[in-house]
Amino acid sequence: MPEPGLIPAPIPWPTDPIRTERLVLREAGARDRGRFVELFASPEVGVYVGGARPRDELERAMPAVPGQRAGLFVVDLDGAMIGMVTLDRRDAERPGGGEAELGYLFLPEAWGYSYAAEACAAALGWFAGVLPGEPVVLSTRTANERSMRLAAKLGFTEVERFEAYGAEQWFGVWSPPSCRPVEQA
């Protein structure tokens, strides 16, 4: 069985860091452990992803170097982790099963500065370069207005809505720029 994550064998991982105007998307390291604990223990972050996990449980269970896997980028601002972006294969039994799925979580202190949009756009650009022509899917609760706005800003198009985890979910798809239909004037 292949390792979890997105990156097939011919694509080297970890990738070189991806630099944007303000951020660096990089491989996780031991220095990020405390920030991963903060992220998964945050009640604000947990609202739309099944709830926060108890901090003491995370402290015991979190590996010394968390998040080291293909498809996971730590989002770094000025040398500190502020969030993460993932590109994973979606479970086969869910809508869009088998497609690459974009995921993201950011610490509340990073909200409202467009860091998520900048980081996700960079990850999608990287993805389009290493797996040209492959679409990317995204699913979020419709109640998560910030995530819905981000999906639209990134160019995801709604495919369907469905019920899961006791709430309405939004499911969309993003196609690399070279695969998008040309708009007629």
C-alpha positions as CSV (number, residue, x, y, z in Angstrom):
1,M,0.0,0.0,0.0
2,P,1.4,3.4,-0.9
3,E,2.3,6.0,1.8
4,P,-0.4,8.5,2.7
5,G,0.0,11.7,0.8
6,L,-0.1,12.9,-2.8
7,I,3.3,12.7,-4.2
8,P,4.0,9.8,-6.5
9,A,7.4,8.2,-6.6
10,P,8.9,10.2,-9.6
11,I,8.4,13.5,-7.8
12,P,11.0,14.2,-5.3
13,W,9.9,15.0,-1.8
14,P,10.5,17.1,0.2
15,T,10.2,19.7,-2.4
16,D,12.5,22.8,-2.3
17,P,10.9,25.5,-0.2
18,I,8.3,27.6,-2.1
19,R,8.7,31.4,-1.5
20,T,6.0,33.9,-2.0
21,E,6.0,37.6,-1.3
22,R,5.6,37.1,2.4
23,L,5.7,33.4,3.1
24,V,7.8,30.2,2.8
25,L,6.1,26.9,2.2
26,R,8.5,24.2,3.5
27,E,8.9,20.8,5.0
28,A,7.9,20.4,8.6
29,G,10.7,20.3,11.2
30,A,11.1,19.7,15.0
31,R,10.9,23.4,15.6
32,D,7.2,23.3,14.4
33,R,6.0,20.8,17.0
34,G,4.6,23.4,19.5
35,R,2.8,25.2,16.7
36,F,1.2,21.9,15.4
37,V,0.0,21.3,19.0
38,E,-1.4,24.9,19.1
39,L,-3.1,24.4,15.7
40,F,-4.9,21.2,16.6
41,A,-5.8,22.3,20.1
42,S,-7.3,25.6,19.0
43,P,-11.0,25.8,19.6
44,E,-11.3,28.5,16.9
45,V,-9.5,26.2,14.3
46,G,-11.5,23.2,15.4
47,V,-15.0,24.7,14.9
48,Y,-15.3,23.4,11.3
49,V,-13.0,20.4,11.4
50,G,-14.5,18.2,14.1
51,G,-13.4,20.1,17.2
52,A,-10.2,20.9,19.0
53,R,-8.2,18.0,20.4
54,P,-7.1,18.1,24.1
55,R,-3.7,19.8,24.4
56,D,-2.4,17.2,26.8
57,E,-3.4,14.4,24.4
58,L,-1.6,16.2,21.6
59,E,1.5,16.7,23.7
60,R,1.7,13.0,24.4
61,A,0.9,11.8,20.9
62,M,2.6,14.3,18.6
63,P,5.9,13.0,17.2
64,A,9.1,15.0,17.7
65,V,9.0,16.0,14.1
66,P,5.3,16.2,13.1
67,G,3.8,16.6,9.6
68,Q,6.7,15.0,7.8
69,R,5.0,13.5,4.8
70,A,4.6,14.0,1.1
71,G,2.1,16.7,0.3
72,L,2.2,18.7,3.6
73,F,3.7,22.2,3.6
74,V,4.3,24.2,6.7
75,V,3.4,27.8,6.1
76,D,6.2,29.9,7.6
77,L,6.1,33.7,8.2
78,D,9.3,35.3,9.4
79,G,10.7,31.9,10.7
80,A,7.6,30.7,12.5
81,M,4.8,28.3,11.5
82,I,1.5,30.0,11.0
83,G,-0.4,27.2,9.4
84,M,-0.2,24.3,7.0
85,V,-1.4,23.4,3.5
86,T,-1.9,19.9,2.3
87,L,-2.4,18.2,-1.0
88,D,-3.6,14.6,-0.5
89,R,-5.6,12.0,-2.5
90,R,-9.2,12.1,-1.5
91,D,-10.7,9.0,-0.1
92,A,-12.3,6.9,-2.9
93,E,-15.8,6.7,-1.2
94,R,-16.2,10.5,-0.9
95,P,-17.2,12.8,-3.8
96,G,-14.2,13.4,-6.0
97,G,-12.6,10.2,-4.7
98,G,-9.0,9.7,-5.9
99,E,-8.5,13.3,-6.9
100,A,-5.9,15.6,-5.3
101,E,-7.5,17.5,-2.5
102,L,-6.4,20.9,-1.1
103,G,-6.5,21.3,2.7
104,Y,-5.4,24.1,4.9
105,L,-5.4,25.1,8.6
106,F,-4.1,28.4,10.0
107,L,-3.6,29.6,13.5
108,P,-6.2,32.3,14.5
109,E,-3.4,34.9,14.8
110,A,-2.8,34.5,11.0
111,W,-6.5,35.0,10.0
112,G,-7.5,38.1,8.1
113,Y,-4.1,38.8,6.4
114,S,-4.7,36.8,3.2
115,Y,-1.9,34.4,4.2
116,A,-4.1,31.4,3.4
117,A,-4.9,32.7,-0.1
118,E,-1.2,33.4,-0.7
119,A,0.0,30.0,0.6
120,C,-2.8,28.0,-1.2
121,A,-2.2,29.8,-4.5
122,A,1.5,28.9,-4.2
123,A,0.8,25.3,-3.4
124,L,-1.7,25.1,-6.4
125,G,0.9,26.6,-8.7
126,W,3.5,24.1,-7.5
127,F,1.0,21.3,-8.0
128,A,0.2,22.4,-11.6
129,G,3.9,22.4,-12.3
130,V,4.6,18.9,-11.1
131,L,1.3,17.2,-12.1
132,P,0.2,19.3,-15.1
133,G,-3.4,19.0,-16.1
134,E,-4.6,17.4,-12.9
135,P,-7.6,19.0,-11.2
136,V,-7.7,19.6,-7.4
137,V,-10.8,19.4,-5.3
138,L,-11.8,21.1,-2.1
139,S,-14.5,20.4,0.4
140,T,-15.6,22.7,3.2
141,R,-18.7,23.3,5.4
142,T,-21.0,25.9,3.9
143,A,-21.1,27.5,7.3
144,N,-17.4,28.2,7.1
145,E,-17.8,31.5,5.3
146,R,-14.0,32.3,5.3
147,S,-13.2,29.0,3.6
148,M,-16.0,29.5,1.1
149,R,-14.6,32.9,0.2
150,L,-11.1,31.5,-0.1
151,A,-12.3,28.7,-2.4
152,A,-13.9,31.3,-4.7
153,K,-10.8,33.5,-4.6
154,L,-8.6,30.6,-5.6
155,G,-10.8,29.7,-8.6
156,F,-12.6,26.6,-7.3
157,T,-16.0,26.0,-9.0
158,E,-18.8,24.4,-7.1
159,V,-19.7,20.9,-8.2
160,E,-22.2,19.9,-5.5
161,R,-23.4,20.2,-2.0
162,F,-24.0,17.3,0.3
163,E,-24.6,16.4,3.9
164,A,-21.7,14.9,6.0
165,Y,-20.6,15.2,9.6
166,G,-24.0,16.6,10.5
167,A,-23.7,19.7,8.3
168,E,-24.0,20.8,4.7
169,Q,-20.7,20.5,2.8
170,W,-19.5,22.4,-0.3
171,F,-17.5,20.5,-2.9
172,G,-15.6,22.3,-5.7
173,V,-12.9,21.7,-8.3
174,W,-9.9,23.7,-9.5
175,S,-8.4,23.2,-12.9
176,P,-4.8,24.4,-13.7
177,P,-4.9,27.6,-15.7
178,S,-3.9,25.8,-18.9
179,C,-6.9,23.5,-18.6
180,R,-9.5,26.2,-17.9
181,P,-12.0,27.1,-20.7
182,V,-11.1,30.3,-22.5
183,E,-13.7,33.0,-21.8
184,Q,-15.4,34.4,-24.9
185,A,-15.5,38.2,-25.2
